[in-house]
Amino acid sequence: MTATGSVPTADSIAPDSTESATPGPTGDAIRVLVADDHVLYRRGLELVLGQESDIEIVGEAGDGAEAILRAEELLPDVVLMDVRMPRRSGIEACLAIKELVPSTKIVMLTISDEESDLYEAVRAGANGYLLKDVPAEEIADGLRAVYAGQSLISPSMASKLLSEFALMIKKHEERPTMPVPRLTERELEVLKLVARGMANKDIARALFISENTVKNHVRNILEKLQLHSRMEAAMYAVREKILDLPD
């Protein structure tokens, strides 16, 4: 896979290493693990994200298997990961990392605009899906958004996801309605707000409850519905017509 996009690369590239060559900030910075099988692209991301005072590159990985090991070792806040990598794909790595380090958010950063890759990433628990042609400065903003609890998709891919929503609804119109797993009234309220893309703090404000209570409700919802991510929960809400959408 050839890495393309607007992320700059350095004229002089340091030898490949599993350790980040760029020292990052300390304190409350967002700790990021970069996983991509192209050294040049990893170095470009380091150059871009290294300029951000609130983002720290804590490590890097050159394939999916290494990404899993590094995530378990470093416990990053966010993993910025390619979809197609050797040894283990980004999708496989996403599934494994979500099992090993549930608190870690995962953003897929890829040249792949294949719908199948997007859907597999969502099912694997990815919190975001960005194409590598996204402007470089938007990557940092995307990391902040996902770290804050939002889901993130490149606009061109979002349209494909909406098309998938429409297709799922159409397929279910002629099927008998299946009983929804037992969610409490409050959990249903939270699920509807999650499906509208609201972050935990905004849900807490809307329902007059604490943010920790929202987190507990979201965790219970995912467990009851056997889902892996907020994005997948949103898809479920639309598919099962739990979310009241405008005509």
Secondary structure, 3 states (H helix, E strand, C coil): CCCCCCCCCCCCCCCCCCCCCCCCCCCCCEEEEEECCCHHHHHHHHHHHCCCCCEEEEEEECCHHHHHHHHHHHCCCEEEECCCCCCCCHHHHHHHHHHHCCCCEEEEEECCCCHHHHHHHHHHCCCEEEECCCCHHHHHHHHHHHHCCCCEECHHHHHHHHHHHHHHHHHHHCCCCCCCCCCCHHHHHHHHHHHCCCCHHHHHHHHCCCHHHHHHHHHHHHHHHCCCCHHHHHHHHHHCCCCCCCC
